[in-house]
Amino acid sequence: MRLVRHTVADDTEVETIDMIGGTVIETIDAGDRVWINCRDDAHKGDNCAINVVRNVDALVVCPGDSVWWQSRNAYWTPQNNAKGIYDIAIPRIGYSGAARPKDYASVPNEKAQVLRAGSGASEQAGGSGQ
């Protein structure tokens, strides 16, 4: 996390915590975990990856979705979020900057979309999917 100073409408300076995460660019189903690589939309050109627990929610994270993390959880919001569910918690493994798993292939977006359609992943806000 980074502490960031912002000037709000009335020229008052406030400090906020800049969250880590962004737009998902790649996911890999790596056995007991899912590796998620994100493009940092606030700091152009930066990418950062994490590992999360392999559960029904983690398996349907797709490129284009939004993921951010703080403490021991990642928070996922689907790109085409017709149900209006935001920040679905997925337990995180380890720290930011996770290395890309070797000997595993990326999950094609089409496969994740099929899983998403058939799994009922997090039908309700806050669904754990574990």
N, C-alpha and C positions, 0 to 999 in steps of 0.2 A: 504494500500500500504506500501511496505517496500523499503527503500533505500538500494541498494545492490552495493557493489564494485566488479568490474570485472577487470581482467587483459587481455588486448587484445594482438594480435599477436606480436606487437613490445614492449611488456612489459610495456605499458602505462596503468595506472589505470584509469578507468572511473567509474562514478556512474550512475546507471540507476534505474528506478522505477520498482519494481517487481510487476506485475499485480496479482490480485486475480482471481482465477478461476481454470479451469483444465478440466478434463474429466468427463462428466456427468455420474453419477452412478444411479440416480433415479429422476423421475419427478412425481409430483402429481397435477392433475387438481383440484383445490380447490375453485370452485365457480368463484369469480371475479379475481382470480390470479392463476398462476402456480408456484408451489414450485420446485426449481431445486437444487439438491444436487450434488456437484462436489468433485472429488478426486483431491487434489492439486498435480500435477505431479512434481512440482519443489521442494516441501517439502514433501517427502514420508511420508505417514501415516496421513496427515492432510486432513480433509474434511471440506467443508464450503458450506452453502446453502443460497439461496436468493429467494425472491419472485419477479415475473415479472408480468406485465399486461397480462391478458388472452386475447391473440389475435391469429390469424391464425399461426403466426410464433412460438409463445410460445407453442402451442398445439402439434407441430410436433417435438419438441426437444426430442431426444431419448438418452438412455444410450449409451455411446461410442462417442457421439458428443462432440465438444469442446465449452465451454462457459467461458468467462472472463468478468469482469465488472470493470467499473471506472465511478465515478460520478453517474449520474442518469440513465445510460443505462447498459444493459448486451449486449454482442456481441457473437452471435452464429454462429458456422460453422459446417455444417453437416459432419458426419464421412465419408460417401461415397459421396464426393462432386464432382460429375461428371460435374456439370455446372460451377465449379470454382468460386462459390460465397462465399466470406469470410466475417466474422464479420458483420452479419446481426443484426442491432440494435433492441433491444426489451426494452421498458421502464421498469425500475426497481422500485419496491415498497419497501420502507424501507431500511434497512441496511444489511450488511453481517451477517451471523450467525443466519438466520431465523430459528425458530423452526419448526419441522416437523408438518404439519397440522394434527389435530386429526379428526377422523371420515371420512377420505377420503382414498381411495385406490390408490396405485401407478398406473400410466398409463402403461399398458403392452407395450412392445416394438412393438409388432405386431400391436396394435391399432394405435400407432403413425405413423408407417410405412404406414398403409392404409390411414390415414389422409394426410400424406406427399405426397403420390402418387396422391391423388385425389384433393388436395386443390390448387395446384399451388403456394404454399407458397413461397413468395419472388422469383418469377421467374426472376426478374432483381435485380442486385446488389443494395442494399440500399432500397429494398422494405419494406414498413412499416408493411404491413399486418393488419393495424388497421381498 
